[in-house]
Amino acid sequence: MRNRVLTAAAVPLFASVMLIGIGCGGSDKNESTQPATTSTQQGAENTVNNVTIKMGEYFFKPKDVSVAAGKVAITAPNDGKVEHELVLLKTDVDPAKLKTEKDGEVQEDAYSGPGEIPDVEAGETGKTVLNLKPGKYAMICNVPGHYKAGMYGRVTVK
């Protein structure tokens, strides 16, 4: 089943995902805030929402994402020069104010997490399909130093 969903998510004829260019973690007051656009695929068995979230030093684009509840196929290209990851943590806490260790890394065990895309090397793309329930999720990169540098955002599931 998982392979079928991933294969369907990879077919460009069925996946029309629009990327909105907004950074995260920066202090630029002139950034625009626009919602991410997602696409939906319907099959005989499931509906899959598709979203692409770019990773770089030290941001997610888009920073704030809204998707419908259910199966969500996340594609995360690493456009940066160093390794990144995309971790989702279910929480209403502001993503900038998560519990951290002394070294600045987020205490992932303090939150429930539906999943992640681990260790995406520069120039590579990570993918996952998660069954997301309605609510708010913090989106973080917990590679040492990245969260502290501002690499976080919000996923809202409706």
C-alpha positions, -999 to 999 in steps of 0.1 A, spaced: 0 0 0 27 25 9 46 19 -23 14 26 -43 9 59 -25 45 70 -30 45 60 -66 13 80 -72 27 109 -54 58 109 -77 38 110 -110 40 146 -122 8 144 -143 -12 139 -111 8 161 -87 4 198 -92 21 215 -63 27 252 -62 56 265 -41 52 298 -24 86 315 -18 86 325 18 115 319 42 115 309 78 135 317 108 148 349 94 142 383 110 134 401 77 102 421 85 94 424 48 86 387 43 52 380 29 30 354 45 11 333 20 -4 299 25 11 269 8 -8 254 -21 -14 217 -20 -28 193 -45 -51 163 -39 -51 129 -57 -81 107 -55 -80 70 -62 -103 42 -57 -88 35 -22 -75 68 -8 -73 105 -11 -37 119 -8 -28 155 -2 6 164 -17 28 192 -4 64 202 -12 85 220 14 119 231 4 148 230 29 179 252 30 201 272 53 182 276 77 146 277 65 116 258 53 98 272 22 70 277 28 73 283 65 36 279 72 17 251 56 -20 242 57 -33 208 45 -65 187 48 -65 159 74 -57 124 61 -29 110 41 -3 137 32 26 130 9 54 154 18 83 160 -6 112 178 9 140 188 -15 172 200 2 183 231 -18 209 239 8 246 230 11 244 209 43 222 180 55 187 188 68 157 169 81 120 177 85 105 166 118 68 171 126 58 174 163 21 176 173 18 207 195 0 240 199 32 255 212 48 282 190 75 264 170 100 290 181 94 281 218 97 243 219 115 226 249 152 223 241 182 206 255 212 227 268 228 224 234 197 240 217 183 208 201 146 202 205 135 176 231 116 155 205 105 131 233 85 159 250 61 159 220 42 133 200 54 131 164 36 115 135 69 112 116 98 128 99 120 129 68 155 122 83 189 131 70 184 146 35 218 154 20 224 186 0 209 183 -35 188 152 -25 150 150 -19 133 132 10 97 119 9 72 105 33 35 98 35 19 105 69 -17 101 82 -22 135 98 -51 143 122 -65 178 125 -44 201 147 -12 221 148 23 207 142 57 222 147 80 216 117 116 216 127 151 206 116 168 191 146 202 187 130 226 202 156 224 240 155 197 242 129 167 248 152 186 274 171 194 291 138 157 294 131 149 264 110 113 258 121 77 264 109 41 254 113 19 228 97 -18 232 103 -41 203 95 -78 210 90 
